[in-house]
């Protein structure tokens, strides 16, 4: 669990909490969108866009009334990297204020006056990577021991 930045903690405690969604789409030239006005954080600028983030339903919608985004999304974008952050209150914001809420890729979508895509979460990452060796695992059967299961017999081998 991660603590909120000082900026976010102060704004979440306020009477009205409205997050700013920041969306990164990993095209050849990355597309960065903000659910409010244009926002710059570090060297990254997020363009203001009318976007809707639904993380319960794993959906991302971008309002496209003037069809400005159509050509970018018509060329098969399934599998494109997506990251979505939330930040609260009013800017200026720092990188430490960003709370990552989604890391994955675009799935199936439709393009029209609204561009809507399924969001596919990334596979869970296993960390830290542990080896089955001492000192983490001190009580292992010796090499050559047989383990009998309904699907077969497994013979343990030592590492080379």
C-alpha positions in Angstrom: 0.0 0.0 0.0 1.3 3.4 -0.9 0.7 6.7 1.0 -0.8 9.6 -0.8 1.4 12.6 -1.6 1.0 15.7 0.6 -0.9 17.4 -2.3 -3.3 14.5 -2.8 -3.9 13.9 0.9 -4.9 17.6 1.4 -7.3 17.5 -1.6 -8.9 14.2 -0.9 -9.9 15.5 2.6 -11.7 18.5 1.0 -15.5 18.7 0.7 -15.5 17.8 -3.0 -13.0 15.3 -4.5 -12.9 15.2 -8.2 -9.9 13.3 -9.7 -8.1 14.3 -12.8 -7.5 11.2 -14.9 -4.2 11.1 -16.9 -4.1 8.6 -19.7 -0.9 7.4 -21.5 -1.4 5.5 -24.7 1.9 4.0 -26.0 1.7 4.6 -29.7 4.8 5.3 -31.8 4.4 8.9 -30.7 2.8 8.5 -27.2 -0.6 10.1 -26.7 -1.2 11.7 -23.3 -4.7 12.8 -22.4 -6.1 14.6 -19.3 -9.7 14.6 -18.2 -9.5 18.3 -17.6 -7.3 21.0 -19.2 -3.8 20.6 -20.5 -1.5 19.5 -17.7 2.3 19.4 -17.7 4.1 17.1 -15.2 7.8 17.0 -15.5 8.5 16.9 -19.3 5.2 15.2 -20.1 2.2 17.2 -21.4 -1.3 15.7 -21.2 -3.7 17.3 -23.6 -7.2 18.2 -22.3 -9.8 15.8 -23.7 -13.3 14.7 -22.9 -12.5 11.2 -21.6 -14.4 8.7 -19.4 -12.5 6.2 -17.3 -14.5 3.1 -16.0 -12.0 0.9 -14.1 -14.8 -1.3 -12.7 -15.9 -2.2 -16.2 -12.4 -1.9 -17.7 -13.4 0.6 -20.3 -11.9 3.8 -21.7 -14.0 6.3 -23.7 -12.7 9.3 -25.6 -15.2 11.8 -27.0 -14.4 12.3 -30.7 -17.1 14.7 -32.0 -14.9 16.4 -34.5 -13.2 13.0 -35.4 -9.8 14.3 -34.5 -8.7 11.0 -33.0 -10.3 8.6 -35.6 -7.3 8.1 -37.9 -5.0 7.2 -35.0 -7.4 4.6 -33.6 -8.6 3.0 -36.9 -5.3 1.3 -37.6 -5.6 -1.6 -35.2 -4.5 -0.5 -31.8 -5.3 -3.7 -29.8 -2.3 -4.4 -27.6 -1.2 -0.8 -27.3 0.2 0.0 -23.8 -2.2 2.0 -21.5 -1.4 3.6 -18.1 -4.0 5.6 -16.2 -3.2 7.8 -13.2 -5.4 9.8 -10.9 -4.5 13.0 -9.2 -6.8 15.2 -7.0 -7.4 18.9 -6.7 -5.9 21.7 -8.7 -2.4 22.0 -10.2 0.4 22.4 -10.4 1.1 18.7 -9.9 4.4 16.8 -9.4 5.2 13.3 -10.5 4.9 12.1 -6.8 1.3 13.2 -6.9 0.4 10.7 -9.6 -1.4 7.5 -8.3 -1.2 4.7 -10.9 -4.7 3.1 -11.1 -4.3 1.0 -14.3 -1.4 -0.6 -16.2 -2.3 -2.7 -19.2 -3.2 -2.5 -22.8 -6.0 -1.7 -25.2 -8.4 -4.4 -26.1 -11.3 -4.5 -28.6 -12.8 -1.1 -29.5 -15.1 0.9 -31.6 -14.4 4.2 -33.3 -17.1 6.8 -33.9 -18.1 10.1 -32.3 -17.0 8.3 -29.1 -14.0 6.0 -29.2 -14.5 3.2 -26.7 -12.0 0.4 -25.8 -11.9 -2.5 -23.4 -8.9 -2.3 -21.1 -6.9 -5.5 -20.5 -4.8 -5.5 -17.3 -1.2 -6.6 -17.5 -0.4 -10.0 -16.2 0.5 -10.0 -12.5 4.2 -9.7 -11.9 5.9 -11.9 -9.4 8.4 -10.1 -7.3 10.8 -10.6 -5.7 12.0 -13.6 -7.7 13.1 -16.3 -5.3 15.3 -19.3 -6.0 14.4 -22.6 -4.4 17.8 -22.7 -2.6 19.1 -22.0 0.9 18.8 -19.8 2.9 15.2 -19.2 1.7 14.4 -23.0 1.4 16.4 -25.0 3.9 14.3 -28.1 4.2 14.1 -29.6 0.7 14.1 -33.3 0.0 17.5 -34.4 -1.4 18.2 -34.8 -5.1 16.9 -38.1 -6.4 13.8 -38.1 -4.1 10.7 -39.3 -5.9 7.3 -37.4 -5.6 4.4 -39.5 -6.7 1.3 -37.7 -7.9 -1.8 -38.9 -9.9 -0.3 -37.5 -13.0 3.1 -39.2 -12.7 6.3 -39.6 -10.7 8.7 -36.7 -10.4 12.3 -37.1 -9.5 14.0 -34.1 -8.0 17.3 -33.1 -9.5 20.0 -30.9 -8.1 21.1 -27.7 -9.7 24.1 -27.8 -11.9 
